[in-house]
C-alpha cells in the first residue's frame, strides 16, 4: 500500500469516527431546565426568611432546654427566648428594658431588669417600674427542633 493511499484511508476513518461526536454536540438538548419566576432558587438568608413567612431560626428546643434561655439577634433586633415555667410554652420578646436599656432575664414567674429592678410579666407586660412600658412580644412557632421567631 502506498503512503498516499494509506493517508487517504486514515483521514476518511478519522472523519467517520468523529462524526457521531459532532452530531451529538450539534443536536438540541432533550430537556433543558429553565428557571421561572415561581422556581427562583433561594440565594440569601433574607430570601430564606421570606419563604418561612418572615420567621427566622432563633435556636433549637434542645439548646433552650439545656441553657434555660436563648439570647440572639434577628433582623437587627434583640430577642430573648425562654420557656414559660407555668405552661411550658415558648416565649420570645425584646429583652431591653425601656428605662435605661438594660437586659431582662427570667426570674421565677417574671422577668426582671438587672439594673434597676423593673419587673415584667411572662407576656412582656410591665408589673413594676421604674420602666414605663412593657416589652415587645414576638410571634413564635416550632418546626421540628427549630424555634422560629417573627420580629415585626
Secondary structure per residue as TSV (DSSP state, phi and psi in degrees):
chain	resnum	aa	ss	phi	psi
A	1	X	-	360.0	134.8
A	2	X	-	-80.3	156.6
A	3	X	H	-60.5	-41.7
A	4	X	H	-63.3	-43.4
A	5	X	H	-65.3	-42.8
A	6	X	H	-60.6	-46.6
A	7	X	H	-64.3	-36.2
A	8	X	H	-63.9	-46.9
A	9	X	H	-65.8	-37.6
A	10	X	H	-62.1	-43.4
A	11	X	H	-62.8	-43.7
A	12	X	H	-63.7	-40.6
A	13	X	H	-63.3	-43.0
A	14	X	H	-61.6	-43.1
A	15	X	H	-63.3	-43.6
A	16	X	H	-65.9	-37.2
A	17	X	H	-76.8	-24.2
A	18	X	H	-90.1	-10.0
A	19	X	H	-59.8	-44.7
A	20	X	H	-61.4	-35.4
A	21	X	H	-65.9	-43.4
A	22	X	H	-63.9	-43.7
A	23	X	H	-65.0	-40.9
A	24	X	H	-65.1	-37.1
A	25	X	H	-70.8	-31.5
A	26	X	H	-88.0	-15.2
A	27	X	S	-72.2	147.6
A	28	X	-	-67.8	148.1
A	29	X	-	-72.1	141.6
A	30	X	S	-64.7	-50.9
A	31	X	-	-135.6	99.1
A	32	X	-	-91.7	135.0
A	33	X	-	-92.6	121.3
A	34	X	-	-108.2	136.7
A	35	X	-	-86.0	121.9
A	36	X	-	-101.7	176.1
A	37	X	G	-62.4	-31.1
A	38	X	G	-81.2	-14.1
A	39	X	G	-113.2	26.5
A	40	X	-	-63.7	127.5
A	41	X	-	-70.3	151.3
A	42	X	-	-82.5	125.4
A	43	X	-	-119.0	-14.8
A	44	X	S	-129.6	156.5
A	45	X	H	-62.4	-35.7
A	46	X	H	-64.0	-38.8
A	47	X	H	-65.2	-39.0
A	48	X	H	-62.9	-40.6
A	49	X	H	-63.0	-38.1
A	50	X	H	-64.9	-37.7
A	51	X	H	-70.6	-18.7
A	52	X	T	-92.3	15.4
A	53	X	T	72.8	39.7
A	54	X	S	69.0	13.3
A	55	X	-	-90.9	146.3
A	56	X	E	-129.5	151.7
A	57	X	E	-74.5	123.7
A	58	X	E	-98.4	-20.3
A	59	X	E	161.7	-164.6
A	60	X	E	-119.1	156.4
A	61	X	H	-62.6	-38.5
A	62	X	H	-59.5	-47.8
A	63	X	H	-64.4	-37.5
A	64	X	H	-63.2	-44.8
A	65	X	H	-67.1	-34.4
A	66	X	H	-72.2	-39.4
A	67	X	H	-97.9	-23.1
A	68	X	S	89.1	-14.2
A	69	X	-	-174.7	149.9
A	70	X	E	-121.9	124.8
A	71	X	E	-108.3	126.4
A	72	X	E	-150.2	-176.0
A	73	X	E	-134.2	131.8
A	74	X	E	-131.2	124.8
A	75	X	T	57.9	32.9
A	76	X	T	80.9	3.9
A	77	X	E	-112.8	140.0
A	78	X	E	-72.8	141.2
A	79	X	E	-135.4	133.0
A	80	X	E	-119.6	122.6
A	81	X	E	-113.3	131.9
A	82	X	E	-147.9	166.9
A	83	X	E	-101.0	125.5
A	84	X	-	-62.6	120.0
A	85	X	T	-67.3	-19.1
A	86	X	T	-78.2	-51.7
A	87	X	T	-118.9	4.7
A	88	X	-	62.4	17.1
A	89	X	-	-74.1	158.4
A	90	X	E	-95.4	131.9
A	91	X	E	-120.7	140.9
A	92	X	E	-131.8	133.2
A	93	X	E	-152.1	170.0
A	94	X	-	-78.9	120.2
A	95	X	-	-86.6	17.0
A	96	X	B	-99.1	116.0
A	97	X	-	-67.9	135.5
A	98	X	T	-79.3	-5.0
A	99	X	T	-68.0	-58.3
A	100	X	T	-141.1	20.3
A	101	X	S	77.4	16.3
A	102	X	-	-79.1	155.6
A	103	X	B	-79.0	150.4
A	104	X	E	-107.9	153.6
A	105	X	E	-138.1	157.0
A	106	X	E	-66.1	129.0
A	107	X	E	-136.1	87.1
A	108	X	T	72.0	-118.0
A	109	X	T	-98.2	19.8
A	110	X	E	-150.4	175.6
A	111	X	E	-112.7	134.3
A	112	X	E	-122.5	137.3
A	113	X	E	-78.5	128.9
A	114	X	T	-73.9	-14.6
A	115	X	T	-90.2	-53.7
A	116	X	T	-127.6	12.2
A	117	X	-	82.1	11.7
A	118	X	-	-60.7	145.8
A	119	X	E	-121.6	144.2
A	120	X	E	-134.4	147.6
A	121	X	-	-71.1	167.8
A	122	X	T	-67.5	-12.6
A	123	X	T	-95.7	7.3
A	124	X	S	89.8	-4.6
A	125	X	-	-70.8	143.9
A	126	X	E	-74.6	128.5
A	127	X	E	-115.9	-21.8
A	128	X	E	-157.2	132.9
A	129	X	S	-77.1	-179.6
A	130	X	S	-84.8	-5.2
A	131	X	-	-59.7	154.7
A	132	X	-	-108.9	-12.7
A	133	X	S	-146.9	167.1
A	134	X	-	-75.8	-177.9
A	135	X	-	-96.1	145.8
A	136	X	-	-68.5	127.6
A	137	X	E	-98.1	136.5
A	138	X	E	-110.0	151.5
A	139	X	E	-74.8	137.0
A	140	X	E	-128.8	144.2
A	141	X	E	-148.6	156.6
A	142	X	E	-108.2	137.2
A	143	X	E	-132.3	104.1
A	144	X	T	65.9	-125.3
A	145	X	T	-92.6	-7.6
A	146	X	E	-82.6	141.7
A	147	X	E	-104.7	119.6
A	148	X	E	-106.1	135.8
A	149	X	E	-126.8	138.6
A	150	X	E	-111.2	112.1
A	151	X	-	-97.5	127.8
A	152	X	-	-98.9	360.0
